[in-house]
Each structure stands twice: as C-alpha cells, then as structure tokens.
Amino acid sequence: MSKKTIPNEYDGPCPPAKRMSSSDISLDYAYSDNATEIDVGIRETIKGVRLSILAMGMGLAKLKTKGLYIDLNYHSMNDYLEQLCEDMNIERSTVHNWLYIGKAYVKYRRELERVEFSDEDGPTKLPYVDRVLELYEKREVFKNVKGMSVRTFREYSKGEKDATPPSKICVVGNKVFMGKKLAVTLADDLDTKTKSYLTKINVQAGEALETGERYFL
C-alpha cells in the first residue's frame, strides 16, 4: 500500500480580529462596514444591552463618513439621526455629541490606541483634542487625554491664561516714571516712612491708570 504525502497548509495563527469590548460584551459593530449591523449595534447599546460611548460614536462616524446611511434608506445622515432620536427617545444634542466623539476617535485612533484609551477614560474629552493640539505638544496631549479627568481636560483645552503684562511704572530715587515719562517727583526732605508711603500710592495710581481703572485715595 503506497503512502500519500499530505502537504502542510498551516500558515501560522491568524491575526486576531480587531475587537472592542465593554466587560465581556463584544462591540465589534463599531468596526463593521455593514450599515444594518452598525445600526442594530447602536440601538442595542442605547438600550443598555451594550455599554460603550466610543462604539456608538465610531458607528455613527462610519455611517456618516462612508455614506452608509443610504443603505438604510435615508437621504442624509441628519435624517438618520432624527429618526434614531425619535425611535430611541433620546436628545438630539446627545446623539450629535456621540458623533463628534466618534469622529475624533477615528481621526486620532492610532494615538488613542497607543495610550490604550477606553470608555473608562472619559470619551467626552475627545471633541476637545483638536483644540488642545493647537496649544500643546502631541505626546503631552495624548498622555493627558488618557490621564486627566473630563473637567480638567476641558480647562486644559482653554490654554494658559495670558500673563499679566509687566508694569510700566518704575521708581528711581525720589522720581516715579510711567514708561519713560516722569510722572511724580517727591521732595528730597521727606522722611523715609512718608517717602515710602507716597511712592507706594503713586505706583498704585499709575498701574490703575494703565489698566483704565480709577484710583481713589
């Protein structure tokens, strides 16, 4: 009896499919290109069957950017969102926020995956990322989007407050200047305590004038 050689066709382990999870529940619809699957996933998530703002946001972003709402017989993404809000009894502003979150996640997905960003880190930070990137270094931004609270990140997105400009008031001996202009000359024979007092109130008055305020003695 002849022996037949069976070729080995094993190519090694297949790479795992990209998965997003909330607890033990798969949220793979966020990565699907099937309009119906995304729509059903979003609706189940809203009901609380699956809990992930990121997944809902990514699903909505994909429906919009790829025009998949047409496969669901809607003329525009806005029509789809209106119907979704009516069917699921949710506020339009809420759904639009989810969409903004999803668009931001898709845009910066590589950086967010690198820092292992998840729903637990606060997805409502994501719409602020564009603004923050205009103010700070990229590495710092994505470290902070992972680590900061939502409230802190919102404040962070406003940037540092403008520093108070240095005063133009200066004192040289018994003379008080506003910029290069001499404003007040104190008498030479004043005692130290009086001179110190008068210098102080003249400086305060000058700084008030600089800022457009009124100064009263």
QUITA-V429083 format. One record per residue. N is the residue number from 1. RES is the residue in three letters. PHI is phi in degrees with one decimal (* if undefined). PSI is psi in radians with two decimals (999 if undefined). Layout:
n=N res=RES phi=PHI psi=PSI
n=N res=RES phi=PHI psi=PSI
//
This chain:
n=1 res=MET phi=* psi=2.15
n=2 res=SER phi=-77.2 psi=2.59
n=3 res=LYS phi=-97.1 psi=2.31
n=4 res=LYS phi=-102.4 psi=2.23
n=5 res=THR phi=-81.6 psi=2.22
n=6 res=ILE phi=-100.0 psi=2.03
n=7 res=PRO phi=-65.5 psi=2.52
n=8 res=ASN phi=-86.1 psi=1.97
n=9 res=GLU phi=-101.5 psi=0.18
n=10 res=TYR phi=-73.1 psi=2.13
n=11 res=ASP phi=-99.1 psi=0.15
n=12 res=GLY phi=96.9 psi=3.02
n=13 res=PRO phi=-65.7 psi=2.47
n=14 res=CYS phi=-75.2 psi=2.50
n=15 res=PRO phi=-62.9 psi=2.41
n=16 res=PRO phi=-64.0 psi=2.51
n=17 res=ALA phi=-66.6 psi=2.52
n=18 res=LYS phi=-63.4 psi=2.22
n=19 res=ARG phi=-131.5 psi=2.56
n=20 res=MET phi=-122.0 psi=2.39
n=21 res=SER phi=-132.8 psi=2.61
n=22 res=SER phi=-126.0 psi=1.91
n=23 res=SER phi=60.0 psi=-2.15
n=24 res=ASP phi=-105.0 psi=0.30
n=25 res=ILE phi=-104.3 psi=2.26
n=26 res=SER phi=-74.7 psi=2.42
n=27 res=LEU phi=-121.5 psi=0.68
n=28 res=ASP phi=-66.6 psi=-0.26
n=29 res=TYR phi=-59.6 psi=-0.42
n=30 res=ALA phi=-63.4 psi=-0.41
n=31 res=TYR phi=-103.2 psi=0.01
n=32 res=SER phi=-78.8 psi=2.71
n=33 res=ASP phi=-109.0 psi=0.19
n=34 res=ASN phi=-93.4 psi=2.03
n=35 res=ALA phi=-57.9 psi=-0.78
n=36 res=THR phi=-64.3 psi=-0.74
n=37 res=GLU phi=-62.9 psi=-0.73
n=38 res=ILE phi=-64.3 psi=-0.81
n=39 res=ASP phi=-59.4 psi=-0.82
n=40 res=VAL phi=-63.3 psi=-0.73
n=41 res=GLY phi=-61.6 psi=-0.76
n=42 res=ILE phi=-61.6 psi=-0.80
n=43 res=ARG phi=-65.6 psi=-0.67
n=44 res=GLU phi=-67.8 psi=-0.63
n=45 res=THR phi=-65.5 psi=-0.75
n=46 res=ILE phi=-60.4 psi=-0.67
n=47 res=LYS phi=-67.7 psi=-0.27
n=48 res=GLY phi=96.0 psi=0.06
n=49 res=VAL phi=-66.2 psi=-0.68
n=50 res=ARG phi=-128.3 psi=2.47
n=51 res=LEU phi=-119.5 psi=1.79
n=52 res=SER phi=-164.2 psi=1.91
n=53 res=ILE phi=-65.3 psi=-0.65
n=54 res=LEU phi=-60.8 psi=-0.79
n=55 res=ALA phi=-63.3 psi=-0.77
n=56 res=MET phi=-62.3 psi=-0.76
n=57 res=GLY phi=-62.4 psi=-0.77
n=58 res=MET phi=-65.0 psi=-0.67
n=59 res=GLY phi=-63.1 psi=-0.80
n=60 res=LEU phi=-63.7 psi=-0.72
n=61 res=ALA phi=-62.8 psi=-0.68
n=62 res=LYS phi=-69.1 psi=-0.71
n=63 res=LEU phi=-57.1 psi=-0.67
n=64 res=LYS phi=-78.0 psi=-0.93
n=65 res=THR phi=-66.8 psi=-0.55
n=66 res=LYS phi=-97.3 psi=0.02
n=67 res=GLY phi=65.9 psi=0.46
n=68 res=LEU phi=-71.7 psi=-0.25
n=69 res=TYR phi=-59.2 psi=-0.43
n=70 res=ILE phi=-63.9 psi=-0.62
n=71 res=ASP phi=-66.3 psi=-0.30
n=72 res=LEU phi=-100.0 psi=0.21
n=73 res=ASN phi=69.1 psi=0.62
n=74 res=TYR phi=-112.1 psi=2.51
n=75 res=HIS phi=-77.6 psi=-0.44
n=76 res=SER phi=-150.4 psi=2.85
n=77 res=MET phi=-64.0 psi=-0.63
n=78 res=ASN phi=-62.0 psi=-0.68
n=79 res=ASP phi=-61.4 psi=-0.73
n=80 res=TYR phi=-62.7 psi=-0.79
n=81 res=LEU phi=-63.6 psi=-0.69
n=82 res=GLU phi=-60.7 psi=-0.78
n=83 res=GLN phi=-68.4 psi=-0.68
n=84 res=LEU phi=-61.1 psi=-0.78
n=85 res=CYS phi=-61.8 psi=-0.72
n=86 res=GLU phi=-68.2 psi=-0.77
n=87 res=ASP phi=-66.3 psi=-0.69
n=88 res=MET phi=-98.9 psi=-0.02
n=89 res=ASN phi=57.1 psi=0.94
n=90 res=ILE phi=-128.8 psi=2.79
n=91 res=GLU phi=-72.3 psi=2.51
n=92 res=ARG phi=-62.1 psi=-0.68
n=93 res=SER phi=-61.5 psi=-0.61
n=94 res=THR phi=-64.7 psi=-0.81
n=95 res=VAL phi=-65.6 psi=-0.70
n=96 res=HIS phi=-65.4 psi=-0.61
n=97 res=ASN phi=-64.1 psi=-0.73
n=98 res=TRP phi=-59.9 psi=-0.71
n=99 res=LEU phi=-63.3 psi=-0.77
n=100 res=TYR phi=-61.6 psi=-0.72
n=101 res=ILE phi=-61.2 psi=-0.81
n=102 res=GLY phi=-62.8 psi=-0.73
n=103 res=LYS phi=-63.6 psi=-0.71
n=104 res=ALA phi=-66.8 psi=-0.71
n=105 res=TYR phi=-65.1 psi=-0.77
n=106 res=VAL phi=-63.0 psi=-0.70
n=107 res=LYS phi=-63.8 psi=-0.69
n=108 res=TYR phi=-115.4 psi=0.51
n=109 res=ARG phi=-57.4 psi=-0.76
n=110 res=ARG phi=-60.7 psi=-0.81
n=111 res=GLU phi=-66.5 psi=-0.68
n=112 res=LEU phi=-70.5 psi=-0.64
n=113 res=GLU phi=-67.8 psi=-0.58
n=114 res=ARG phi=-63.2 psi=-0.62
n=115 res=VAL phi=-94.8 psi=0.13
n=116 res=GLU phi=58.7 psi=0.79
n=117 res=PHE phi=-68.6 psi=2.42
n=118 res=SER phi=-143.8 psi=3.12
n=119 res=ASP phi=-56.4 psi=-0.59
n=120 res=GLU phi=-66.1 psi=-0.33
n=121 res=ASP phi=-87.2 psi=-0.10
n=122 res=GLY phi=95.3 psi=1.39
n=123 res=PRO phi=-60.4 psi=-0.39
n=124 res=THR phi=-68.4 psi=-0.10
n=125 res=LYS phi=-74.0 psi=-0.50
n=126 res=LEU phi=-59.3 psi=-0.67
n=127 res=PRO phi=-62.1 psi=-0.24
n=128 res=TYR phi=-90.6 psi=-0.13
n=129 res=VAL phi=-61.2 psi=-0.75
n=130 res=ASP phi=-54.7 psi=-0.80
n=131 res=ARG phi=-65.5 psi=-0.74
n=132 res=VAL phi=-65.6 psi=-0.62
n=133 res=LEU phi=-65.8 psi=-0.35
n=134 res=GLU phi=-76.7 psi=-0.27
n=135 res=LEU phi=-108.9 psi=-0.52
n=136 res=TYR phi=-133.0 psi=2.92
n=137 res=GLU phi=-67.7 psi=2.54
n=138 res=LYS phi=-56.5 psi=-0.81
n=139 res=ARG phi=-61.1 psi=-0.73
n=140 res=GLU phi=-64.2 psi=-0.72
n=141 res=VAL phi=-60.5 psi=-0.84
n=142 res=PHE phi=-77.1 psi=-0.39
n=143 res=LYS phi=-67.4 psi=-0.72
n=144 res=ASN phi=-77.9 psi=-0.55
n=145 res=VAL phi=-66.0 psi=-0.46
n=146 res=LYS phi=-80.0 psi=-0.75
n=147 res=GLY phi=-95.1 psi=-0.45
n=148 res=MET phi=-80.3 psi=2.70
n=149 res=SER phi=-71.7 psi=2.86
n=150 res=VAL phi=-59.6 psi=-0.80
n=151 res=ARG phi=-62.8 psi=-0.76
n=152 res=THR phi=-65.5 psi=-0.69
n=153 res=PHE phi=-67.5 psi=-0.62
n=154 res=ARG phi=-62.5 psi=-0.76
n=155 res=GLU phi=-65.2 psi=-0.69
n=156 res=TYR phi=-59.7 psi=-0.62
n=157 res=SER phi=-68.8 psi=-0.28
n=158 res=LYS phi=-81.0 psi=-0.25
n=159 res=GLY phi=80.6 psi=2.99
n=160 res=GLU phi=-72.2 psi=2.50
n=161 res=LYS phi=-66.6 psi=2.52
n=162 res=ASP phi=-57.3 psi=2.32
n=163 res=ALA phi=-67.6 psi=2.55
n=164 res=THR phi=-66.9 psi=2.18
n=165 res=PRO phi=-62.3 psi=2.55
n=166 res=PRO phi=-62.2 psi=2.54
n=167 res=SER phi=-69.3 psi=2.52
n=168 res=LYS phi=-87.4 psi=-0.07
n=169 res=ILE phi=-82.1 psi=2.26
n=170 res=CYS phi=-141.7 psi=2.71
n=171 res=VAL phi=-119.7 psi=2.23
n=172 res=VAL phi=-127.1 psi=1.88
n=173 res=GLY phi=63.4 psi=-2.12
n=174 res=ASN phi=-102.1 psi=0.35
n=175 res=LYS phi=-116.9 psi=2.41
n=176 res=VAL phi=-112.3 psi=2.16
n=177 res=PHE phi=-110.4 psi=2.53
n=178 res=MET phi=-110.5 psi=1.77
n=179 res=GLY phi=69.6 psi=-2.17
n=180 res=LYS phi=-98.0 psi=-0.03
n=181 res=LYS phi=-94.3 psi=2.35
n=182 res=LEU phi=-72.5 psi=2.16
n=183 res=ALA phi=-102.2 psi=-0.79
n=184 res=VAL phi=-142.7 psi=2.44
n=185 res=THR phi=-120.5 psi=2.13
n=186 res=LEU phi=-89.0 psi=2.57
n=187 res=ALA phi=-62.9 psi=2.47
n=188 res=ASP phi=-66.8 psi=-0.49
n=189 res=ASP phi=-89.8 psi=0.20
n=190 res=LEU phi=-71.7 psi=2.50
n=191 res=ASP phi=-71.0 psi=2.83
n=192 res=THR phi=-58.2 psi=-0.76
n=193 res=LYS phi=-64.3 psi=-0.80
n=194 res=THR phi=-66.1 psi=-0.74
n=195 res=LYS phi=-61.3 psi=-0.73
n=196 res=SER phi=-62.3 psi=-0.74
n=197 res=TYR phi=-64.1 psi=-0.83
n=198 res=LEU phi=-66.2 psi=-0.64
n=199 res=THR phi=-62.6 psi=-0.76
n=200 res=LYS phi=-61.1 psi=-0.84
n=201 res=ILE phi=-71.5 psi=-0.50
n=202 res=ASN phi=-70.2 psi=-0.68
n=203 res=VAL phi=-64.2 psi=-0.78
n=204 res=GLN phi=-62.4 psi=-0.71
n=205 res=ALA phi=-64.6 psi=-0.73
n=206 res=GLY phi=-64.5 psi=-0.72
n=207 res=GLU phi=-66.9 psi=-0.62
n=208 res=ALA phi=-64.1 psi=-0.72
n=209 res=LEU phi=-64.0 psi=-0.64
n=210 res=GLU phi=-60.4 psi=-0.66
n=211 res=THR phi=-91.9 psi=0.06
n=212 res=GLY phi=81.9 psi=0.20
n=213 res=GLU phi=-90.9 psi=2.87
n=214 res=ARG phi=-99.2 psi=2.52
n=215 res=TYR phi=-122.9 psi=2.26
n=216 res=PHE phi=-117.6 psi=2.35
n=217 res=LEU phi=-81.2 psi=999
//
